[in-house]
């Protein structure tokens, strides 16, 4: 116990000695900027815990706000946001910085009074972020307990009476009857003073979080009930965790890594504390550690991969009134997105602009997007980015776009064939590393590059390629689709822009038979979700074969003006690579996208199963495939689930649902019963069974909800992963928020067993 307090206090004190952190703790007056006209002074300071940043306006009475350093992802220095760029004349770059939050939370733009103060905050916050990110599980839990103590010690006397403890339990999402709570309180109150000091509080917390379900598993393998000897831990890893040959070696490593007691380490043994720490670590997680890294073959043609893709990337909100923003591109690229979309229109002053045409969404400059792309394209992944251009500009501004692309992107933009040869198949992600590919219309094909006689006109069959014809929101037809009298017209294409298209030429789809006989591998079509669904139903196997050679881009229906998403799984089932979603909209569909692309180092490319890469495949998504897996998920317990409703007295009634997404006959859902009034340590001990026919395409989503008999259940947290990435055995599932960001220490404890029949 002493160690915990010392540890946390030392770690807080060590950072408090830092000169930058000292300035932050003393506090500074910074301007918070929301727009050119909204710039207000706020007093900011770092609280004593070294984690919480507190701020309030000088004038407001008692109102203040706080946020934790753990919510921050980075600090950007200078004019690195649209808001700060817009006031660049007024405030020089060396006074400005931006705090970037995880997930979809908006950033905070700040202006300091002096360059020195700006630097102190920039460097100080960076150090604190680094410290928060490098904590191990134990430090994180210690810090968490310490934070709760600080929160609950209302009168700041370093002690907690029973009333404060009762209140704290409610804050921690546990509703315990008075008697039981008092019993635990008395057990912890060793000094018999009627209040708990921090050491006693830690003891109280330990009794509170004693996990009987982990203790039972521990007892099954421990000879003396006190510790697991090396051989006992090996047995556990071999039998329960299904680790086979590597169990012996792994058991040694786990003791070294997770056992807190030196005495136990010397005996090559693991205590219950060490065992619990291992189970809660990344290695004890449900996600196979080896699949987190880049483990797939990246040397196959582009058409053999699923590619993480965004629709209307410039929008942060809905498609009618939403705010167009460079930030939306940064967020999508940071999430591993590898195909972004740009809707370009003629601007008034000769500069092309980007927004959702015929709507009230705000407008941004094309060249600013390209600069953002240049800076952020390869921060999360080295593999190629496809820039999907929906072009509504006249020839002059198309040429301006081509100039911006060449000048800003330089060598990053792929403008020539890799080896000068007309390809029979698309190049691989490996060969295209660090390159940006333009997807747009092209005059002629790669074969005709030397043919000067081609006209600069594209017939409107291709004009419809971007699917605008199916989009009911575009009341006006796209530039050049129909003339006044209803006759078709040719639309002009700028030769300079056309020349930048190499491996992603947009083309209207003329059917699978036509494609089989005439199509080139570098020609690709876009399909609205409804058209793709229809083709999947009518000719699923043809669609799969088509997708072995050519890229398909699927986009949401124009009717989705609220930027909602369709289920991408239906499109992945037939091998469509570029399944574009509104990244700005949280929910099931983005959970599935994040889940699929969580593997392979989050690089945005996932190799399709072999039966979706074979041009002669017989695979049919509607008919049972040979391979069947039976999997049993025993949902054992939950830990420290977040509160849904921040009202003081409200406690969640959690239930767990396991959802399978895959080929139609694998789609299934099963859920546990709900537990009344306990989000702190609910225990279900219920088994949910599933039979899976095509495991290579299945995604598994674990969802926790707050049961409500009168209305819809509230979402608490979720985690989604590919079935093939699941580790069997006793595993923790670390839950994510609606935005896909971590919410430590919230988790589920499950036992997974997978067996195959064929």
Phi and psi in degrees as a GROMACS rama.xvg file:
@    title "Ramachandran Plot"
@    xaxis  label "Phi"
@    yaxis  label "Psi"
@TYPE xy
-50.6553  -41.8255  UNK-2
-57.7802  -43.0635  UNK-3
-57.9036  -51.8001  UNK-4
-62.2789  -48.6146  UNK-5
-56.6338  -46.7965  UNK-6
-55.718  -51.4439  UNK-7
-66.2332  -45.2223  UNK-8
-62.7359  -45.1587  UNK-9
-61.1053  -43.0813  UNK-10
-65.5022  -37.0244  UNK-11
-68.5878  -43.7611  UNK-12
-64.6778  -41.656  UNK-13
-59.8263  -39.0729  UNK-14
-76.3378  -27.9686  UNK-15
-67.4028  -20.8061  UNK-16
-75.6766  -13.8469  UNK-17
-68.9494  131.984  UNK-18
-58.2778  -39.1506  UNK-19
-65.5156  -43.9546  UNK-20
-64.8128  -35.2528  UNK-21
-59.2494  -43.7062  UNK-22
-62.3268  -41.0461  UNK-23
-63.8604  -38.2647  UNK-24
-72.2577  -31.4467  UNK-25
-69.0956  -28.2653  UNK-26
96.7454  149.977  UNK-27
-142.914  151.441  UNK-28
-93.0305  117.589  UNK-29
-121.944  148.802  UNK-30
-87.0878  128.11  UNK-31
-93.9981  126.943  UNK-32
-116.455  126.409  UNK-33
-110.783  -24.2153  UNK-34
-163.795  -179.086  UNK-35
-61.0343  -29.1049  UNK-36
-100.679  -15.4731  UNK-37
-107.135  98.3878  UNK-38
-136.718  109.174  UNK-39
-127.199  143.959  UNK-40
-78.6925  137.802  UNK-41
-136.661  146.5  UNK-42
-93.7757  120.098  UNK-43
-111.088  138.79  UNK-44
-152.336  157.989  UNK-45
-90.9182  129.966  UNK-46
-78.1724  170.222  UNK-47
-60.6924  -24.9467  UNK-48
-71.1304  -6.77157  UNK-49
71.0059  11.7747  UNK-50
-129.857  -26.2929  UNK-51
-103.005  129.772  UNK-52
-103.328  125.949  UNK-53
-112.341  139.528  UNK-54
-148.686  152.243  UNK-55
-150.425  161.299  UNK-56
-80.5834  153.13  UNK-57
-63.0609  -30.6282  UNK-58
-97.8257  -31.7685  UNK-59
-59.4664  147.273  UNK-60
-58.2357  -105.01  UNK-61
-97.5285  -2.91339  UNK-62
-66.3691  133.139  UNK-63
-147.896  167.885  UNK-64
-128.16  156.738  UNK-65
-139.302  156.156  UNK-66
-146.123  160.287  UNK-67
-99.3567  147.796  UNK-68
-58.1587  -28.1977  UNK-69
-66.7466  -16.9214  UNK-70
-81.9816  -10.2578  UNK-71
-92.586  144.873  UNK-72
-105.098  -35.0699  UNK-73
-167.323  168.244  UNK-74
-121.428  129.111  UNK-75
-103.051  136.581  UNK-76
-97.2055  141.363  UNK-77
81.4859  -156.859  UNK-78
-84.0269  68.7579  UNK-79
-110.02  34.4562  UNK-80
-146.796  159.228  UNK-81
-59.4043  -39.7163  UNK-82
-63.0213  -47.7097  UNK-83
-68.8362  -32.6584  UNK-84
-63.3957  -35.7388  UNK-85
-70.5646  -18.1592  UNK-86
-114.723  21.2901  UNK-87
-58.0686  -33.7999  UNK-88
-67.7835  -32.8443  UNK-89
-80.1868  -39.5269  UNK-90
-126.573  120.113  UNK-91
-64.4128  157.909  UNK-92
-58.7  -32.5201  UNK-93
-74.4991  0.0292272  UNK-94
-103.522  -11.173  UNK-95
-104.959  144.784  UNK-96
-156.617  160.327  UNK-97
-125.011  129.858  UNK-98
-91.3717  122.165  UNK-99
-103.279  123.12  UNK-100
-93.5204  155.866  UNK-101
-65.2896  158.52  UNK-102
66.7753  -145.465  UNK-103
-98.4088  9.86752  UNK-104
-70.8297  136.414  UNK-105
-64.7318  150.145  UNK-106
-75.9412  163.814  UNK-107
-117.132  122.112  UNK-108
-97.9569  130.36  UNK-109
-131.383  150.014  UNK-110
-127.568  124.748  UNK-111
-89.4409  169.339  UNK-112
-84.2194  -22.7694  UNK-113
-142.511  156.838  UNK-114
-59.5786  -34.7432  UNK-115
-64.7198  -42.1697  UNK-116
-67.0715  -41.252  UNK-117
-57.7778  -47.2322  UNK-118
-60.7527  -41.9052  UNK-119
-59.8487  -43.384  UNK-120
-69.7106  -41.7984  UNK-121
-61.3278  -52.1577  UNK-122
-68.6707  -40.4102  UNK-123
-61.6219  -49.2036  UNK-124
-63.3058  -38.4512  UNK-125
-61.0247  -41.8173  UNK-126
-64.3019  -41.5003  UNK-127
-66.8894  -38.3419  UNK-128
-62.4668  -45.3216  UNK-129
-59.8371  -43.0829  UNK-130
-63.3075  -44.6007  UNK-131
-63.5544  -35.8041  UNK-132
-76.264  -23.7432  UNK-133
-99.3306  4.40146  UNK-134
-63.8731  144.319  UNK-135
-88.4157  178.605  UNK-136
-56.2246  -42.8884  UNK-137
-65.1393  -47.5511  UNK-138
-59.9275  -38.1211  UNK-139
-64.094  -43.2286  UNK-140
-67.8765  -41.9932  UNK-141
-57.1939  -47.7927  UNK-142
-60.8398  -39.2401  UNK-143
-63.1448  -45.7304  UNK-144
-63.4127  -44.7057  UNK-145
-59.128  -44.3459  UNK-146
-59.8416  -42.1906  UNK-147
-63.2277  -40.6778  UNK-148
-60.9818  -45.8285  UNK-149
-59.9768  -41.964  UNK-150
-64.1306  -39.6204  UNK-151
-85.3239  -21.6697  UNK-152
-77.7841  79.2092  UNK-153
-62.3879  -40.7191  UNK-154
-91.6128  8.0017  UNK-155
55.031  39.1973  UNK-156
-100.094  8.84771  UNK-157
75.1227  12.1037  UNK-158
-135.808  160.644  UNK-159
-131.148  122.717  UNK-160
-84.7267  175.926  UNK-161
-61.2556  -35.5526  UNK-162
-63.7914  -43.5028  UNK-163
-63.5088  -37.7037  UNK-164
-65.5396  -42.29  UNK-165
-57.6436  -44.0578  UNK-166
-62.974  -41.6723  UNK-167
-61.3372  -42.2655  UNK-168
-58.5832  -40.3535  UNK-169
-63.7711  -43.2144  UNK-170
-61.3803  -33.7866  UNK-171
-83.9948  4.27591  UNK-172
77.7411  32.2598  UNK-173
-129.918  132.331  UNK-174
-112.687  107.726  UNK-175
-118.476  144.102  UNK-176
-68.6075  149.642  UNK-177
-49.9656  -45.2224  UNK-178
-61.698  -48.7243  UNK-179
-63.4058  -42.3134  UNK-180
-61.8347  -42.5291  UNK-181
-65.3167  -38.5577  UNK-182
-58.9791  -48.3285  UNK-183
-64.0958  -40.4428  UNK-184
-60.1958  -45.635  UNK-185
-65.9696  -39.2971  UNK-186
-59.3777  -36.214  UNK-187
-82.0595  -25.0632  UNK-188
-79.6156  70.7351  UNK-189
-61.8031  -35.5401  UNK-190
-78.9183  -5.96043  UNK-191
57.8473  40.9681  UNK-192
-106.771  0.717587  UNK-193
77.7602  7.04524  UNK-194
-148.468  156.737  UNK-195
-104.2  127.296  UNK-196
-83.1653  173.665  UNK-197
-56.5394  -42.9039  UNK-198
-60.1038  -42.1811  UNK-199
-69.2128  -35.4765  UNK-200
-63.5683  -39.0123  UNK-201
-63.0942  -39.2526  UNK-202
-62.6669  -44.1994  UNK-203
-58.1904  -44.8904  UNK-204
-61.8549  -39.6707  UNK-205
-63.1717  -43.4015  UNK-206
-64.4744  -40.0323  UNK-207
-62.9117  -38.0282  UNK-208
-100.801  12.6242  UNK-209
-56.8361  126.128  UNK-210
-105.1  97.2582  UNK-211
-58.9321  -34.5  UNK-212
-67.1375  -32.7159  UNK-213
-75.4651  -39.2682  UNK-214
-59.8897  -39.5904  UNK-215
-62.3745  -44.8654  UNK-216
-62.3281  -42.8695  UNK-217
-58.4867  -45.7323  UNK-218
-60.6641  -36.8076  UNK-219
-59.3769  -27.4496  UNK-220
-112.023  -11.7452  UNK-221
-92.6874  127.016  UNK-222
-64.9661  -44.6297  UNK-223
-102.741  2.06545  UNK-224
74.3548  -0.0269406  UNK-225
-107.319  -38.1806  UNK-226
-150.352  163.438  UNK-227
-102.75  118.029  UNK-228
-72.9853  163.572  UNK-229
-49.246  -46.2608  UNK-230
-67.2189  -34.0553  UNK-231
-69.3469  -39.6203  UNK-232
-65.6839  -39.5492  UNK-233
-57.7104  -45.4213  UNK-234
-59.0921  -43.3352  UNK-235
-59.9564  -45.8607  UNK-236
-65.777  -36.8405  UNK-237
-74.2076  -47.2953  UNK-238
-80.4068  -52.8229  UNK-239
-82.693  -44.5273  UNK-240
-89.3364  0.28217  UNK-241
51.4799  47.653  UNK-242
-96.0027  -7.32541  UNK-243
56.9882  -134.436  UNK-244
-52.8987  -38.7116  UNK-245
-80.3946  1.44327  UNK-246
-56.1593  -44.1578  UNK-247
-61.3151  -51.1174  UNK-248
-61.6368  -42.4974  UNK-249
-66.1985  -38.4101  UNK-250
-58.2679  -43.8873  UNK-251
-59.9599  -47.6937  UNK-252
-60.9091  -40.4274  UNK-253
-65.4001  -39.4754  UNK-254
-63.8015  -44.4813  UNK-255
-60.0854  -39.9028  UNK-256
-81.6606  -38.2599  UNK-257
-116.064  -12.0161  UNK-258
-78.5481  117.38  UNK-259
-76.9677  -23.8295  UNK-260
-90.2231  123.882  UNK-261
-63.4208  -37.3848  UNK-262
-59.2991  -47.7194  UNK-263
-62.9799  -41.6588  UNK-264
-56.4292  -44.2555  UNK-265
-60.9048  -32.2248  UNK-266
-86.5391  4.42418  UNK-267
54.3564  48.4482  UNK-268
-129.688  165.656  UNK-269
-126.929  129.128  UNK-270
-83.6754  172.006  UNK-271
-58.9505  -39.0033  UNK-272
-59.9036  -46.1869  UNK-273
-64.4257  -39.9353  UNK-274
-62.7452  -44.1544  UNK-275
-66.0038  -36.9706  UNK-276
-67.2474  -39.7696  UNK-277
-62.1672  -46.3069  UNK-278
-62.0413  -30.8136  UNK-279
-86.9425  -5.8586  UNK-280
-82.0575  177.557  UNK-281
-59.7925  -34.8595  UNK-282
-70.4544  -26.2485  UNK-283
-90.727  5.52567  UNK-284
-78.2491  164.402  UNK-285
-72.9485  -15.4533  UNK-286
-89.5941  124.513  UNK-287
-56.9606  120.918  UNK-288
-57.4426  -36.6056  UNK-289
-69.9826  -20.144  UNK-290
-85.6323  -8.88366  UNK-291
-70.4923  -29.7585  UNK-292
-86.1465  175.428  UNK-293
-73.5026  99.5379  UNK-294
-115.723  -3.59061  UNK-295
-98.7652  159.452  UNK-296
-71.5067  119.328  UNK-297
-103.379  16.3926  UNK-298
-106.377  15.1297  UNK-299
-93.5116  165.768  UNK-300
-59.1766  148.185  UNK-301
-48.132  -35.2984  UNK-302
-67.3161  -10.2032  UNK-303
-90.6672  6.65609  UNK-304
-122.314  148.192  UNK-305
-80.2088  138.629  UNK-306
-124.191  123.553  UNK-307
-64.8102  120.142  UNK-308
-135.067  141.464  UNK-309
-114.469  147.568  UNK-310
-108.828  143.273  UNK-311
43.1983  53.5214  UNK-312
-56.3053  -26.0555  UNK-313
-73.876  -7.7056  UNK-314
-95.1469  137.396  UNK-315
-99.0063  -15.7822  UNK-316
-133.042  -138.73  UNK-317
-83.8832  176.14  UNK-318
-90.2771  -0.671239  UNK-319
-101.96  -43.8237  UNK-320
-122.525  2.87369  UNK-321
-60.0609  163.949  UNK-322
-90.6766  121.53  UNK-323
-81.4679  135.744  UNK-324
-152.399  143.816  UNK-325
-66.359  -30.2651  UNK-326
-57.0125  -34.5135  UNK-327
-62.9904  -37.6186  UNK-328
-66.2227  -43.0031  UNK-329
-61.1028  -45.4429  UNK-330
-63.4338  -43.0794  UNK-331
-64.3651  -45.2399  UNK-332
-64.5447  -36.5552  UNK-333
-65.9881  -27.391  UNK-334
-83.6275  6.97845  UNK-335
91.4912  8.82422  UNK-336
-63.5932  136.314  UNK-337
-120.585  4.12387  UNK-338
-139.27  113.347  UNK-339
-112.395  155.123  UNK-340
-114.921  141.313  UNK-341
-128.421  124.197  UNK-342
-100.784  105.458  UNK-343
-105.784  141.442  UNK-344
-134.5  158.706  UNK-345
-64.8918  129.72  UNK-346
-93.9228  163.805  UNK-347
-66.6036  -35.4632  UNK-348
-104.578  29.8383  UNK-349
84.0579  -1.52627  UNK-350
-104.962  120.952  UNK-351
-60.3125  142.753  UNK-352
-119.74  161.385  UNK-353
-123.614  126.079  UNK-354
-167.912  177.952  UNK-355
-86.4982  105.654  UNK-356
-51.4315  149.719  UNK-357
59.9386  25.0896  UNK-358
-133.899  -178.034  UNK-359
-95.9123  12.0077  UNK-360
-64.383  148.549  UNK-361
-71.1076  168.974  UNK-362
-117.453  144.356  UNK-363
-128.804  158.829  UNK-364
-77.207  137.669  UNK-365
-55.794  -43.5187  UNK-366
-66.3002  -30.3746  UNK-367
-68.0322  -36.2506  UNK-368
-64.8189  -42.1559  UNK-369
-65.3635  -37.7486  UNK-370
-63.8525  -40.2766  UNK-371
-63.9945  -40.8495  UNK-372
-61.5869  -43.7294  UNK-373
-58.0087  -41.6036  UNK-374
-77.8035  -36.0889  UNK-375
-108.036  -7.75468  UNK-376
-54.1575  -40.5872  UNK-377
-115.907  23.0917  UNK-378
-75.1383  -33.0093  UNK-379
-98.2155  -29.5868  UNK-380
-150.085  144.576  UNK-381
-85.6925  -10.8437  UNK-382
-78.1362  159.492  UNK-383
-60.2365  150.342  UNK-384
-110.201  132.367  UNK-385
-99.8492  126.176  UNK-386
-99.361  107.005  UNK-387
-90.3336  111.546  UNK-388
-99.8312  120.048  UNK-389
-102.453  105.802  UNK-390
-102.351  115.341  UNK-391
-115.077  14.619  UNK-392
-88.7989  155.91  UNK-393
-74.4461  171.362  UNK-394
-56.7023  -42.13  UNK-395
-59.2779  -49.7444  UNK-396
-76.1346  -20.7724  UNK-397
-62.8873  -39.9062  UNK-398
-66.0092  -38.2231  UNK-399
-61.2336  -42.125  UNK-400
-59.5759  -43.8589  UNK-401
-60.3236  -41.5027  UNK-402
-63.8848  -44.7595  UNK-403
-60.0654  -44.1152  UNK-404
-59.9394  -45.8725  UNK-405
-66.1937  -47.7632  UNK-406
-70.2646  -45.0093  UNK-407
-76.3062  -42.2473  UNK-408
-85.7281  -24.8643  UNK-409
54.9841  -131.585  UNK-410
-67.437  -18.2151  UNK-411
-64.8558  -31.0257  UNK-412
-78.8395  126.654  UNK-413
-80.6225  119.072  UNK-414
-120.977  -6.8207  UNK-415
-135.466  162.273  UNK-416
-62.8919  143.617  UNK-417
-58.1051  -45.7356  UNK-418
-120.872  16.9204  UNK-419
77.1207  -4.68053  UNK-420
-96.9134  142.546  UNK-421
-68.6808  122.678  UNK-422
-77.8739  146.901  UNK-423
-92.7298  -21.881  UNK-424
-143.587  158.901  UNK-425
-66.6822  150.456  UNK-426
-67.5094  170.999  UNK-427
-96.6623  162.287  UNK-428
-56.6032  -36.4575  UNK-429
-61.2357  -45.8547  UNK-430
-69.5769  -24.9927  UNK-431
-100.872  12.9049  UNK-432
-50.078  136.075  UNK-433
73.7645  11.746  UNK-434
-111.086  147.991  UNK-435
-107.957  129.299  UNK-436
-109.629  134.223  UNK-437
-90.1703  127.968  UNK-438
-106.865  114.464  UNK-439
-163.415  -177.532  UNK-440
-75.5333  157.535  UNK-441
-140.955  142.924  UNK-442
-80.0108  119.008  UNK-443
69.731  -165.561  UNK-444
-120.387  -176.604  UNK-445
-64.337  -30.631  UNK-446
-66.0129  -28.9298  UNK-447
-92.9668  11.5424  UNK-448
-52.8653  -28.7144  UNK-449
-93.6812  -0.435504  UNK-450
-87.7562  102.693  UNK-451
-74.4155  -13.322  UNK-452
-79.8066  -7.97702  UNK-453
-61.584  144.54  UNK-454
-83.7293  163.374  UNK-455
-90.5968  26.7658  UNK-456
-111.317  145.732  UNK-457
-119.412  128.368  UNK-458
-69.3668  156.619  UNK-459
-76.9497  -1.36988  UNK-460
-58.178  -43.0146  UNK-461
-77.0908  -27.3322  UNK-462
-56.8181  -33.1818  UNK-463
-79.51  -3.48671  UNK-464
-57.5975  -32.4475  UNK-465
-79.8251  6.88406  UNK-466
76.2193  9.2961  UNK-467
-58.6006  -27.9572  UNK-468
-61.7562  -27.7656  UNK-469
-91.1103  -1.2707  UNK-470
-96.8887  105.013  UNK-471
-68.3233  -10.1219  UNK-472
-76.7239  -21.7377  UNK-473
-85.1577  93.6734  UNK-474
-64.3995  -41.4621  UNK-475
-85.1025  139.802  UNK-476
-67.0221  153.68  UNK-477
-59.5127  157.596  UNK-478
-44.9193  124.208  UNK-479
78.8316  15.9949  UNK-480
-80.5455  -53.1858  UNK-481
-131.811  140.696  UNK-482
-83.6229  172.386  UNK-483
-49.4437  -42.9935  UNK-484
-84.7476  9.94715  UNK-485
86.3871  -2.54406  UNK-486
-80.5689  154.228  UNK-487
-71.2156  155.746  UNK-488
-134.379  167.725  UNK-489
-95.6953  142.131  UNK-490
-109.759  143.232  UNK-491
-80.3931  141.52  UNK-492
-123.491  137.272  UNK-493
-74.2236  128.472  UNK-494
-57.7317  -39.914  UNK-495
-62.7287  -40.3296  UNK-496
-71.5664  -43.1955  UNK-497
-56.5114  -38.7901  UNK-498
-66.7274  -17.6231  UNK-499
-83.9668  -7.44623  UNK-500
-89.3147  121.34  UNK-501
-115.611  -71.9304  UNK-502
-98.2598  1.18678  UNK-503
-131.988  70.5349  UNK-504
-87.2833  121.193  UNK-505
-73.862  134.774  UNK-506
-146.626  147.571  UNK-507
-70.1801  144.177  UNK-508
-85.4906  125.226  UNK-509
-111.478  21.4209  UNK-510
102.939  156.516  UNK-511
-68.6737  -36.2955  UNK-512
-64.4662  -45.8199  UNK-513
-59.6369  -43.4099  UNK-514
-63.5427  -41.4693  UNK-515
-61.8208  -37.1278  UNK-516
-84.8817  -35.9043  UNK-517
-118.812  -21.4121  UNK-518
-71.3019  148.253  UNK-519
-98.0159  152.72  UNK-520
-65.0137  -23.1413  UNK-521
-89.545  2.01892  UNK-522
-92.7653  135.31  UNK-523
-138.413  153.88  UNK-524
-122.216  157.303  UNK-525
-108.953  140.679  UNK-526
-127.321  138.77  UNK-527
-72.5236  159.946  UNK-528
-56.6071  -36.6555  UNK-529
-69.7303  -39.2467  UNK-530
-66.5167  -42.2623  UNK-531
-62.3081  -40.161  UNK-532
-63.0979  -41.2841  UNK-533
-63.3513  -45.674  UNK-534
-63.2844  -36.8503  UNK-535
-62.2449  -41.814  UNK-536
-69.2664  -46.6062  UNK-537
-79.245  -33.4326  UNK-538
-148.978  53.5873  UNK-539
-52.745  -48.3171  UNK-540
-68.0166  -35.519  UNK-541
-63.0036  -39.8767  UNK-542
-63.2124  -42.9238  UNK-543
-60.5136  -44.8226  UNK-544
-65.8567  -41.373  UNK-545
-57.1724  -43.2853  UNK-546
-74.5486  -6.11516  UNK-547
-75.3924  -24.5912  UNK-548
-111.55  -34.486  UNK-549
-120.557  156.594  UNK-550
-85.6572  143.97  UNK-551
-122.527  137.2  UNK-552
-113.943  128.447  UNK-553
-110.876  138.698  UNK-554
-132.744  155.684  UNK-555
-66.4574  150.676  UNK-556
-58.359  144.395  UNK-557
-63.1238  -15.5696  UNK-558
-73.407  -14.8364  UNK-559
-82.7432  66.4719  UNK-560
-69.5184  -14.9369  UNK-561
-88.5096  10.3923  UNK-562
60.3838  29.6947  UNK-563
-73.2418  170.412  UNK-564
-119.197  158.979  UNK-565
-95.9913  168.218  UNK-566
-78.5499  116.023  UNK-567
-70.2795  -19.611  UNK-568
-57.5312  -39.5481  UNK-569
-58.7446  -33.6985  UNK-570
-81.9516  -37.8536  UNK-571
-64.2435  -33.1831  UNK-572
-57.7855  -29.4251  UNK-573
-104.391  15.9736  UNK-574
84.0924  10.8175  UNK-575
-64.7018  133.834  UNK-576
-88.4452  -48.4873  UNK-577
-100.781  82.7735  UNK-578
-96.8219  98.0017  UNK-579
-84.3814  128.348  UNK-580
-121.334  158.48  UNK-581
-77.0003  98.6045  UNK-582
-62.1326  -21.451  UNK-583
-77.8024  -6.7069  UNK-584
-109.265  112.621  UNK-585
-72.6158  157.631  UNK-586
142.946  -174.879  UNK-587
-49.3301  -46.928  UNK-588
-64.6845  -41.2833  UNK-589
-70.9769  -30.0364  UNK-590
-62.1096  -41.4203  UNK-591
-65.6566  -42.5523  UNK-592
-62.2079  -48.6776  UNK-593
-60.7696  -38.0794  UNK-594
-64.0847  -47.4278  UNK-595
-62.0778  -42.768  UNK-596
-91.6031  8.24991  UNK-597
-71.2308  -25.0046  UNK-598
-81.9326  176.644  UNK-599
57.925  41.4721  UNK-600
63.2632  25.4146  UNK-601
50.9679  35.8579  UNK-602
-83.7725  -3.66277  UNK-603
89.6111  -2.38314  UNK-604
-126.87  129.706  UNK-605
-128.995  127.233  UNK-606
-66.7178  131.466  UNK-607
-70.97  154.193  UNK-608
-58.4242  154.329  UNK-609
-57.0534  -34.0264  UNK-610
-72.3794  -9.10495  UNK-611
-100.891  2.94904  UNK-612
-112.28  -5.90594  UNK-613
-94.3036  118.131  UNK-614
-61.0623  -19.9324  UNK-615
-106.184  19.3439  UNK-616
-54.9561  145.723  UNK-617
-103.509  3.23222  UNK-618
-60.4098  132.956  UNK-619
-128.451  126.883  UNK-620
-71.3887  -13.4588  UNK-621
-93.7785  -6.26514  UNK-622
-118.471  139.945  UNK-623
-55.4891  134.935  UNK-624
-99.0486  160.321  UNK-625
-59.54  -44.2447  UNK-626
-74.0222  123.184  UNK-627
-126.035  130.979  UNK-628
-113.937  140.871  UNK-629
-104.959  129.174  UNK-630
-127.861  142.272  UNK-631
-118.528  125.161  UNK-632
-109.381  109.276  UNK-633
-88.8322  111.359  UNK-634
-85.6868  109.446  UNK-635
-89.5033  -60.1481  UNK-636
-155.051  171.657  UNK-637
-125.677  155.19  UNK-638
-129.589  129.422  UNK-639
43.0431  56.3502  UNK-640
-69.7491  142.591  UNK-641
-70.7049  155.61  UNK-642
-76.0721  143.288  UNK-643
-89.1922  -42.8404  UNK-644
-108.483  120.985  UNK-645
-75.9043  -3.01538  UNK-646
-58.9526  139.119  UNK-647
-49.4626  -49.1195  UNK-648
-82.5443  -7.49833  UNK-649
-83.702  134.595  UNK-650
-126.929  146.325  UNK-651
-82.0371  156.275  UNK-652
-115.734  83.4214  UNK-653
-79.4335  146.904  UNK-654
-133.883  159.491  UNK-655
-118.418  133.469  UNK-656
-119.778  135.49  UNK-657
-108.538  125.944  UNK-658
-118.983  134.606  UNK-659
-109.929  129.572  UNK-660
-118.912  135.058  UNK-661
-179.046  -143.097  UNK-662
-66.0488  157.322  UNK-663
-48.4473  -41.0986  UNK-664
-78.5492  -6.6014  UNK-665
-93.2819  -11.5319  UNK-666
-62.3631  124.422  UNK-667
-158.994  157.385  UNK-668
-142.471  139.838  UNK-669
-140.365  144.852  UNK-670
-136.25  158.348  UNK-671
-82.9936  171.951  UNK-672
-74.627  172.082  UNK-673
-99.464  153.707  UNK-674
-106.212  129.815  UNK-675
-74.9711  132.81  UNK-676
51.4012  44.5263  UNK-677
-152.503  103.323  UNK-678
-103.608  1.87611  UNK-679
-89.1144  -51.5875  UNK-680
-147.48  58.8161  UNK-681
-65.0769  143.696  UNK-682
-122.698  123.372  UNK-683
-102.668  -48.5641  UNK-684
51.797  49.0754  UNK-685
-118.667  147.938  UNK-686
-107.433  132.22  UNK-687
-118.642  129.083  UNK-688
-110.907  144.079  UNK-689
-141.12  146.402  UNK-690
-113.699  129.988  UNK-691
-121.886  126.935  UNK-692
-91.4265  -36.6883  UNK-693
-124.428  77.9435  UNK-694
-60.3536  -29.0778  UNK-695
-64.2325  -20.4865  UNK-696
-108.06  -0.331889  UNK-697
-85.0668  140.134  UNK-698
-116.848  143.543  UNK-699
-117.44  128.304  UNK-700
-119.299  123.461  UNK-701
-99.425  121.543  UNK-702
-122.028  137.061  UNK-703
-112.756  131.433  UNK-704
-129.629  156.499  UNK-705
-93.09  110.779  UNK-706
-64.4389  136.38  UNK-707
-141.476  116.03  UNK-708
-74.8099  -21.2546  UNK-709
-88.5651  -30.7191  UNK-710
-139.631  -170.084  UNK-711
-64.9661  143.476  UNK-712
-62.1223  147.589  UNK-713
-89.3861  143.889  UNK-714
-73.8624  134.378  UNK-715
-109.363  -48.8503  UNK-716
-172.884  167.176  UNK-717
-154.572  164.139  UNK-718
-149.812  131.469  UNK-719
-123.952  137.535  UNK-720
-151.783  159.033  UNK-721
-67.4321  141.335  UNK-722
-53.7517  -38.9313  UNK-723
-69.6087  -9.79586  UNK-724
-99.9378  6.15691  UNK-725
-83.0507  133.615  UNK-726
-91.6408  133.598  UNK-727
-75.3812  167.001  UNK-728
104.962  -166.368  UNK-729
-78.8155  117.714  UNK-730
-137.895  150.816  UNK-731
-100.39  144.194  UNK-732
-113.883  113.192  UNK-733
-84.7585  116.892  UNK-734
-76.4532  153.503  UNK-735
-118.434  154.677  UNK-736
-77.1373  179.259  UNK-737
-55.6835  -32.7  UNK-738
-81.5562  -3.27802  UNK-739
84.1037  13.8598  UNK-740
-101.566  155.004  UNK-741
-65.5639  147.002  UNK-742
-128.77  64.9857  UNK-743
-64.3306  150.67  UNK-744
-95.9564  32.5079  UNK-745
-67.7662  128.659  UNK-746
-154.758  167.973  UNK-747
-116.68  149.044  UNK-748
-114.055  122.869  UNK-749
-133.585  163.648  UNK-750
-123.708  119.675  UNK-751
-110.196  127.454  UNK-752
-125.53  138.454  UNK-753
-127.996  125.372  UNK-754
-130.655  150.421  UNK-755
-108.695  133.313  UNK-756
-109.294  155.921  UNK-757
